[in-house]
Amino acid sequence: MLNKQNSASLVKAERISEVITANTVEPIRDLEKIDAMKKILKAENLRNWLLFTLGINSALRVSDLLNLRQENVYDKRGRVLEAIRLREKKTGKEKVFRINKSARKAFEEYIQAVGYDPESFLFRSRMGANRPISRSRAWAVISRAAKAVGLTQPIGTHTMRKT
């Protein structure tokens, strides 16, 4: 039997569900769309292509991606390391993951284009000195590429982590 208290609880639960649904993103499951996004981003800017490629292959949070420096990815000679080791900003846990073939290719092309500077942020902003791009800039990059390939689902930086 549905009484007044149960009815109010049900309405509240529906509102919470709507809020949660409105703020969630889904992974990109279509491999052709992923490849198309990579092509668009690579033509636009190697940094943006690397951001997306590493984002979908590492499952890192955007805050951890943006804080990476070249020394986290390249050795002293500018060669790509076998694995990336970092301390996650949110959890404080150390994470080590191998760099796959797709990400390695992106790293190699990127370092040839920008040159090796161990202290430089990997996803360096064009604004100001050595600063990473902002979270909102990262979102704009990913969102624009997703729209260009016809994705209509909600897209965010967390989409990379889920993909």
TITI-887108 format. One record per residue (C-alpha): residue in one letter; x, y, z. Coordinates in nm, 4 decimals, m for minus. Layout:
N
{fise A | u X | v Y | w Z}
...
This chain:
163
{fise M | u 0.0000 | v 0.0000 | w 0.0000}
{fise L | u 0.1307 | v 0.3408 | w m0.0989}
{fise N | u 0.0953 | v 0.5934 | w 0.1816}
{fise K | u 0.1975 | v 0.9598 | w 0.1951}
{fise Q | u 0.5467 | v 0.8912 | w 0.3346}
{fise N | u 0.6229 | v 0.6187 | w 0.0795}
{fise S | u 0.4913 | v 0.8405 | w m0.1990}
{fise A | u 0.7199 | v 1.1284 | w m0.0920}
{fise S | u 1.0189 | v 0.8906 | w m0.0773}
{fise L | u 0.9401 | v 0.7625 | w m0.4262}
{fise V | u 0.9232 | v 1.1161 | w m0.5707}
{fise K | u 1.2529 | v 1.2071 | w m0.4012}
{fise A | u 1.4188 | v 0.8920 | w m0.5416}
{fise E | u 1.2971 | v 0.9771 | w m0.8934}
{fise R | u 1.4439 | v 1.3295 | w m0.8653}
{fise I | u 1.7788 | v 1.1927 | w m0.7469}
{fise S | u 1.7780 | v 0.9451 | w m1.0342}
{fise E | u 1.7140 | v 1.2274 | w m1.2831}
{fise V | u 2.0057 | v 1.4308 | w m1.1441}
{fise I | u 2.2415 | v 1.1334 | w m1.1540}
{fise T | u 2.1362 | v 1.0458 | w m1.5087}
{fise A | u 2.1804 | v 1.4069 | w m1.6242}
{fise N | u 2.5423 | v 1.4138 | w m1.4991}
{fise T | u 2.6665 | v 1.0799 | w m1.6290}
{fise V | u 2.8598 | v 1.0013 | w m1.9418}
{fise E | u 2.8900 | v 0.6763 | w m2.1268}
{fise P | u 3.1900 | v 0.5136 | w m2.2927}
{fise I | u 3.2325 | v 0.5359 | w m2.6674}
{fise R | u 3.1735 | v 0.1804 | w m2.7856}
{fise D | u 3.1951 | v 0.2298 | w m3.1606}
{fise L | u 3.5556 | v 0.1637 | w m3.2727}
{fise E | u 3.4982 | v 0.3473 | w m3.6004}
{fise K | u 3.3928 | v 0.6606 | w m3.4092}
{fise I | u 3.6994 | v 0.6323 | w m3.1849}
{fise D | u 3.9277 | v 0.6068 | w m3.4897}
{fise A | u 3.7490 | v 0.8985 | w m3.6547}
{fise M | u 3.7948 | v 1.1098 | w m3.3401}
{fise K | u 4.1660 | v 1.0245 | w m3.3346}
{fise K | u 4.2018 | v 1.1345 | w m3.6981}
{fise I | u 4.0202 | v 1.4626 | w m3.6336}
{fise L | u 4.2254 | v 1.5366 | w m3.3236}
{fise K | u 4.5554 | v 1.4463 | w m3.4917}
{fise A | u 4.4815 | v 1.6770 | w m3.7849}
{fise E | u 4.3910 | v 1.9547 | w m3.5408}
{fise N | u 4.6759 | v 1.9266 | w m3.2922}
{fise L | u 4.9154 | v 1.6484 | w m3.1829}
{fise R | u 4.8672 | v 1.7429 | w m2.8157}
{fise N | u 4.4911 | v 1.6873 | w m2.8416}
{fise W | u 4.5399 | v 1.3573 | w m3.0242}
{fise L | u 4.7798 | v 1.2408 | w m2.7523}
{fise L | u 4.5379 | v 1.3499 | w m2.4780}
{fise F | u 4.2555 | v 1.1412 | w m2.6248}
{fise T | u 4.4788 | v 0.8439 | w m2.7113}
{fise L | u 4.6332 | v 0.8290 | w m2.3654}
{fise G | u 4.2977 | v 0.8985 | w m2.2002}
{fise I | u 4.1250 | v 0.6006 | w m2.3591}
{fise N | u 4.4240 | v 0.3682 | w m2.3149}
{fise S | u 4.5159 | v 0.4490 | w m1.9538}
{fise A | u 4.1804 | v 0.4964 | w m1.7764}
{fise L | u 4.3368 | v 0.7858 | w m1.5835}
{fise R | u 4.1266 | v 1.0679 | w m1.4438}
{fise V | u 4.1634 | v 1.3939 | w m1.6326}
{fise S | u 4.3294 | v 1.5561 | w m1.3287}
{fise D | u 4.6037 | v 1.2908 | w m1.3427}
{fise L | u 4.6411 | v 1.3172 | w m1.7203}
{fise L | u 4.6816 | v 1.6930 | w m1.7106}
{fise N | u 4.9448 | v 1.6781 | w m1.4355}
{fise L | u 5.1746 | v 1.4468 | w m1.6305}
{fise R | u 5.5121 | v 1.5915 | w m1.7226}
{fise Q | u 5.7399 | v 1.4725 | w m2.0003}
{fise E | u 5.9729 | v 1.3151 | w m1.7418}
{fise N | u 5.6854 | v 1.0814 | w m1.6409}
{fise V | u 5.6718 | v 0.9391 | w m1.9934}
{fise Y | u 6.0166 | v 0.9766 | w m2.1507}
{fise D | u 6.3654 | v 0.8765 | w m2.0357}
{fise K | u 6.6574 | v 1.1237 | w m2.0265}
{fise R | u 6.7199 | v 1.0719 | w m2.3984}
{fise G | u 6.3583 | v 1.1453 | w m2.4905}
{fise R | u 6.2633 | v 0.7820 | w m2.5549}
{fise V | u 5.9220 | v 0.6535 | w m2.4454}
{fise L | u 5.9341 | v 0.4523 | w m2.1226}
{fise E | u 5.7865 | v 0.1029 | w m2.0997}
{fise A | u 5.5420 | v 0.2105 | w m1.8292}
{fise I | u 5.4127 | v 0.5235 | w m1.6576}
{fise R | u 5.4307 | v 0.5474 | w m1.2798}
{fise L | u 5.2332 | v 0.8133 | w m1.0947}
{fise R | u 5.0496 | v 0.8868 | w m0.7729}
{fise E | u 4.6781 | v 0.9405 | w m0.8353}
{fise K | u 4.5626 | v 1.2824 | w m0.7216}
{fise K | u 4.2204 | v 1.1720 | w m0.5950}
{fise T | u 4.3094 | v 0.8469 | w m0.4185}
{fise G | u 4.6776 | v 0.8993 | w m0.3372}
{fise K | u 4.7477 | v 0.5484 | w m0.4664}
{fise E | u 5.0459 | v 0.4730 | w m0.6847}
{fise K | u 4.9514 | v 0.3540 | w m1.0313}
{fise V | u 5.1804 | v 0.1870 | w m1.2810}
{fise F | u 5.0621 | v 0.0965 | w m1.6287}
{fise R | u 5.2320 | v m0.0202 | w m1.9444}
{fise I | u 5.2233 | v 0.2000 | w m2.2508}
{fise N | u 5.0501 | v 0.0143 | w m2.5342}
{fise K | u 5.1387 | v 0.0350 | w m2.9031}
{fise S | u 4.8787 | v 0.3007 | w m2.9883}
{fise A | u 4.9848 | v 0.5335 | w m2.7056}
{fise R | u 5.3558 | v 0.4708 | w m2.7765}
{fise K | u 5.3095 | v 0.5821 | w m3.1378}
{fise A | u 5.1343 | v 0.8993 | w m3.0220}
{fise F | u 5.4096 | v 0.9729 | w m2.7667}
{fise E | u 5.6835 | v 0.9234 | w m3.0271}
{fise E | u 5.5212 | v 1.1556 | w m3.2809}
{fise Y | u 5.4465 | v 1.4145 | w m3.0145}
{fise I | u 5.8013 | v 1.4334 | w m2.8750}
{fise Q | u 5.9463 | v 1.4667 | w m3.2257}
{fise A | u 5.7204 | v 1.7654 | w m3.2854}
{fise V | u 5.7624 | v 1.9499 | w m2.9539}
{fise G | u 6.1086 | v 1.8430 | w m2.8371}
{fise Y | u 6.2082 | v 1.6961 | w m2.5035}
{fise D | u 6.1975 | v 1.9089 | w m2.1884}
{fise P | u 6.1650 | v 1.6901 | w m1.8752}
{fise E | u 6.0013 | v 1.9639 | w m1.6666}
{fise S | u 5.7442 | v 2.0547 | w m1.9306}
{fise F | u 5.3849 | v 1.9470 | w m1.8811}
{fise L | u 5.2824 | v 1.6846 | w m2.1337}
{fise F | u 4.9592 | v 1.8670 | w m2.2202}
{fise R | u 5.1014 | v 2.2159 | w m2.2093}
{fise S | u 4.8783 | v 2.5177 | w m2.2511}
{fise R | u 4.9673 | v 2.7811 | w m2.5053}
{fise M | u 4.8711 | v 3.0414 | w m2.2470}
{fise G | u 5.1485 | v 3.1555 | w m2.0175}
{fise A | u 5.4563 | v 2.9705 | w m1.9067}
{fise N | u 5.4779 | v 2.5994 | w m1.8357}
{fise R | u 5.1155 | v 2.5248 | w m1.7384}
{fise P | u 4.8902 | v 2.2336 | w m1.8351}
{fise I | u 4.5705 | v 2.2892 | w m2.0262}
{fise S | u 4.2631 | v 2.3333 | w m1.8069}
{fise R | u 4.0009 | v 2.0673 | w m1.7420}
{fise S | u 3.7487 | v 2.2785 | w m1.9330}
{fise R | u 3.9854 | v 2.2977 | w m2.2324}
{fise A | u 4.0282 | v 1.9189 | w m2.2225}
{fise W | u 3.6486 | v 1.8820 | w m2.2167}
{fise A | u 3.6104 | v 2.1212 | w m2.5135}
{fise V | u 3.8660 | v 1.9241 | w m2.7176}
{fise I | u 3.6970 | v 1.5882 | w m2.6557}
{fise S | u 3.3434 | v 1.7230 | w m2.6895}
{fise R | u 3.4124 | v 1.8981 | w m3.0216}
{fise A | u 3.5693 | v 1.5848 | w m3.1737}
{fise A | u 3.2792 | v 1.3700 | w m3.0525}
{fise K | u 3.0256 | v 1.6024 | w m3.2125}
{fise A | u 3.2278 | v 1.6079 | w m3.5348}
{fise V | u 3.1935 | v 1.2290 | w m3.5674}
{fise G | u 2.8217 | v 1.2394 | w m3.4907}
{fise L | u 2.8127 | v 1.1248 | w m3.1287}
{fise T | u 2.5009 | v 1.2580 | w m2.9593}
{fise Q | u 2.5436 | v 1.0982 | w m2.6169}
{fise P | u 2.6668 | v 1.3132 | w m2.3271}
{fise I | u 3.0453 | v 1.3445 | w m2.3575}
{fise G | u 3.2894 | v 1.4544 | w m2.0928}
{fise T | u 3.6506 | v 1.4017 | w m1.9962}
{fise H | u 3.5377 | v 1.0989 | w m1.7939}
{fise T | u 3.4219 | v 0.9438 | w m2.1224}
{fise M | u 3.7900 | v 0.8736 | w m2.1994}
{fise R | u 3.8312 | v 0.6867 | w m1.8710}
{fise K | u 3.5235 | v 0.4721 | w m1.9441}
{fise T | u 3.6086 | v 0.4001 | w m2.3082}
